[in-house]
Amino acid sequence: MKYIYLSVLLCIGSKLAAQDLIYLTDGTKLPGKVTEITAEKVKFKNMANPSGPTYSRTPDKVSFVFNAAGDYLVFSKEKPFSDKDRDAFLAGAAKSRFLDALVDNKGTVTSTIIASETDADVVCNNKGEESKVAKSSLAFLIRRDGSHQVFGSPEQAAPILLASQGKISSALPPAAAPQAVPTPEPLTRLNGTPAVAGGSESGTAGAVVSPMDMKLFNRKALEKTEEFTGYMKMIVAVNTNKETAKKGISLACALFLNDDSRVEVSNVNSDVRNKYKIREYLNRLMLRSGQFDKVQIEYANVNYASKFKKGADGNYYGVVTFVQTFRGFVDDKVVYGDVTKRNVTVVLKPYEKAVNGESVAAWDVFLDDVGVVETKKI
């Protein structure tokens, strides 16, 4: 007997040592590690006693199974999955994902960033605009760290999981095959240190082979830049309380290479440009918004000035630009306003993650220094 499989994209840093969850047709949810799936049995281990006995259930007693990578199998005789799909699920390979996925009771799939949760609601942040989604309206959600939550009974959720297959794949497309990247030109970071060295380290003249799919990481760099601008909008919003603003600062800082990444600050009333570490800059931004009755901050034209090029340190570096418009209001009048074109150094950097108890090399995109190209008065 065969069933259907859906692969859901997840964060590169997911830890696959976590438990799988087996949802039975009677509503029972069993934690464990699925070790084998055949036409006769779904076998799993109790992770509290991995050397202990192997447990099993017949497939007709199982609605669906989630693994720790966020992939799932739905057990349906009408829509069988292949042996290849089954093996991919059991392997639980990590997948690159930087968004969360919500699926409502009608099967509508939404890619978003979950800022916070309560027992009743999910608070989402889409480019700085917060929205609240009632969990009662959802069939399930899958978080970027690989965890998930199913709402309602397995009997209700299973057909929606089946129907959502193509929709989730479209909303969160998988990585393509690796490709070659042109030999880099010199690039200088905001702090003046060279980021990129010319020449090829691959042994092939004129090209450097990328560590993974560069299309994926180019897109991810743009999305992380947009996520950063969204957090800045949230930090200064008039309806944002202090605790929410602090959470936005922490989430924004997590996008950066480290706490030493710097942001350059300009002012139309002065030629002086100062540089602040990212957390200090965001705290100053939060305090500055308190000088006005209302602050309006907008972002546009997020695009590349330079795509990823390999540096002497083995990392890949690029530059993303965007336009920031700042307005401060007092008594409903604009008392200060400027338009600043900014550039952001983005870094594609390797790191190690644990997969099934082994250390595996992976890559992720981080933001680094944020500079000012020009500032104009509104």
N, C-alpha and C positions, 0 to 999 in steps of 0.2 A: 504494500500500500504506500502511496506517495501523497505528499501534501504541498502546500504553497509556502514560499519563503519570501520575506522582505528584508532587505538590508537597509538599515538606517544609518546615515552618516553621523559620526560622533567625534568628539574632541580627541586630538592626537594624544593627549595626556591621560586618557582613560586607563584605569587600572583594572586589568582583566582578571585579577585574582579574586574579585568579589563574586558573590553567589549568583546563580541563575534563579529564576522563579518559574515554577510549573503551575499553571492555572488549570484546575480540573473542572469537568463539566458540572460537578455538584457544588461548585462555588469555593472549594478548598484551594488555598494557595500554599504550595510547598517550596521552601527554600532548599537549594542544593546545587550540585554541579552536574549537568547533564553530560553523560559520558558516551551514550550510544542511543541511536534511534533506528529501529527496524520496523518491519511491517507488523511484528508481534509485540514489541516492547519499547517503552521509553525508559531507559535506565539512568539512574542518577545516584550520586553520593551525598551523604550528609557531611557538609564542610566542617562541622564541629568535630567529626571523626572520620577524616578522609581515608584512613587505613581500615576503616570498618566495613560493614557489609554494603553491597550494592542493592539499592531498592529499585522497584520498577512499577510501571502502570501500563496497561494496554492502551494503544493510541485512541481507541474510542472513548476512553475516560478522560482524555486530555483535550482542553479547548485550544490552548496556545502556550508557548514557552518564550520567555524573554531571557536573553543572556546578558552578561555584565557589560557587553559592548553596545547594548541597545538594539541589537538585531532580534527579530522574533520569527517564530514558526507558528503558523495557524494550521491546526489539524482539521482539514476539510477533504472529504472524499471527492467532492465535485471539482476542486482545483488543486491537483497534486503538485508537489514540488519535486525537483530532480535530486538525484544523489549528490550532484555537485553543490546544489543549494544547501542540502542537509550538512554536507561536510564543511561548507563555509560557516554555517551557523555554529557547529560544534567547535571549530577552530577559534571562533570569537575574535577575529583579527580586529585591531584598532583601526578606526577610520577617521579621516580629518573632518572635524565639524566644529564650527564656532558659533552656532546658533542653537536655540531650543525649538522644539516642534510641539505645537498644540493641535489636537484633532478634536473637533466638536462632535456632538451627537448626530450631526447630519453628514459627517465625513469631510467637512471642510478643513483643510490643512493650512496652518499659519506658521511661518518661520518668524521667530521673534527672539528677544533677549529677556529672560525672566530676571527682573530686578529683585523681587522678593515674593514670598508666599505666606499665606495664612491657611488655616484649615478650610476656609471657604473660598478664597480667591487667589488668583495669580496676578501679580502686578508686572506688566510688561513695559519695556522701554524700547521704543522704536524711534531711533534718531532723536532722542531727547523728549519725545512725546510719550507721557505715561498713560497707560490704559489699564483698566481692571477687568479681568475676565473671571466670571463665576465658575468654580470647578463643577458646579452642577450642570453646566452647559457642555462640559467636555466628556469625551469618551476615554481619552488617555492623553498623556503628555510624555515626551521623551526629552530629558535634559541633556545639555552638551557634555556633562561628565559621565554619561552612560546610564544614569539612574532613570527610572520611569515611574509612572503612577497610572494605574488603571481605575477608572470610575465606573461604578455599576457592576453588574455581574459579568462573569466570563461569557455567558450566553449572549448578553447584549453587546459586549465589546468585540467578540470574534468576527461578526460580519463586517463591522466597521474597519477592523484591522485589515481584512481581506480587501475591502473596497478602496482603502487608502493607499494601496501599494504604489500605483502609478503617480498619484498626487504627491506623495512624500518624495519619491524619486525625482520628480520635476522641481519641487521646492528646494531640495537639497541634493543637487546632482553629484555623482561620484567623481573622483579624480580621474583624469585621463592619463595616458602613457607619458613617461618622461620625455623631454625634448632637449635639444641643444640650445645653449645661450651664446650670443656673440661674445667675442673677446671684449672685456670691459675697458672703458676709458677711465682715466683718473677721476675720482670723486672725493671731495673734501667734506668732512662733517662740520657741524656748526662750531665745534670747539677748535677747529683748525687742524685736526689730525687727519692724515690720509686714510680713507676708508677702503679704497679699491686699488689694487695693483694691476697693471697691464700684463698681458701674456696669458698663456694657457698652462694649467697644471695637469691637464688630462692626457698630454702626450699627442693630441691631435691639433695640428696647427690651425689657428683661427677660431677655435671653439672651446668652450668649457661645458662639460656635460653637467646638467643640473642634478641635484640630489633627488628630486622628486618632480612632480608635474608643476612647471612654472606657471601655467595658466591658473591653476588652483591658488597658488600663493600670491600671484598678482592680484587676483580677485579678493583674496583674504586681506591683503594690505589695504586695499581701498575700503573694505568693509570695516576693518579695525579703525581706520581713520574716521570714518563716518560714526562709528560707535563712540569714539573719543569726543567728537564734536557734539554728539547727543548727550553725553554725560555733562559736558560744559553747559549746555542749555538747561539741563535739569538742575545743576548747581546754582544757577542764578535766577531760576524761575521764581516769580513772586509768590507762588503757592507752594513752594518747596520748603518744608520745615528743616530745621538744622540737622536733625538726625538723618533725614533722607539725603540732604546735601553731603553729609560726611560719608554716607554709604556710596554716593555717586563718586566722591573723590577717591575712595578706596578702589572701586571698580575701574575707574579711569587709570589709576596708577598701575593696576595689574596688567594693563595693555602694553606697558613700556618695558624696555630692556632691563632697566634697574632704576633705583631711586636717584641715581646721579644724572639721568637724562634731563636736559635743560630746555626751558622755554624762553625764547627771547620776547621782550615786551617793548612796545613803542607807544608813543603818545604824540598826537598832532600838535600839541603845545610845546614840545621839546624835541631837540635832536638827539637826546640821550636815549640809548637803548640798554636796558638791563637784562640780565639773564638769571633765571631762578630755577632751582631744581623743581621737578614736576609737582611734587606734593606741596611745596611752598607756593608755587604759582597758583595751584588750584585753591589753596586756602586763601590766598590773597584775592583771587577772583570772587570767592564766596563773600569775603569781607567787603570788597569793593561794591558788590551789589547792594549792600546795606546802606551805601551813601545816597542811593536814589530811592524814590518811591516805587519805581518800576524799572527793570532792566530788560531790554529786548536784544537778544543775540541770535544771529542767523548765520547759516553756513551754506555755501554754494560752490559749484564747480570743483568738486573733489575729483582730481585727475592726476595722471602721471606727468612729472617733469622728466623722470628717468626711471626705467624699469630695473629689475634686479640685475646686478653685475657682481661678479665674484671678487672678493677682497683678498688681500694678502693673508689674512687670518683664517681663510677658509669659509667665512660667512659670506652671504650675498647682501648687497646694499642697493637701495633704490631711493627715490625721492617722490613724494606725493605732495601736490599743492592743493590748497583750498582758499576760498575767500571768506573772511570773517567780518560781519557787520555788527557793530556794537552801538547801542543807543541807551543812554541813561535819562530817565524822566523824573522831573519834579513838578508837581501840580499839573500833570498831564502835558508838560512841555519838555521837549528834548533839550537838555542842558549840556550834554556831551554826546558826540557821535563820531565814529570813524569807520573806515573800511580798510581792512588789512589783508593783504595777500600773504599767506604763510606757506612755508614748505616744511615737510616732515621727513626726516630720515627714517626709512623702514629697513629692518634687519631680518633676514632669513637665517636662522641660527640653529645648529644641531644641539640636541640634548639627549639624555638617556632616560628611558622609562622602563618600568618593570612589566613584562608580559609573561604570564605563567611562571613566575619566579625567576625569569632570566632578564638580563639587561639588554635592551634593544635600542639602537640609535633611531631617533626621529627628528623631524624638523618642524619649526613653528615660526610665525612672523611676529615681530615685536616692533613697537614704535620706539624711536630714539629722540634725538634733538629736534625741537620745533623752532624754526627760524622765522624772521620777518623779511619778506621781499620788499614790500613798500606799504606805507600807511597814508591814507588820504582822509581829509575831513569831509564829513557828510554835508 
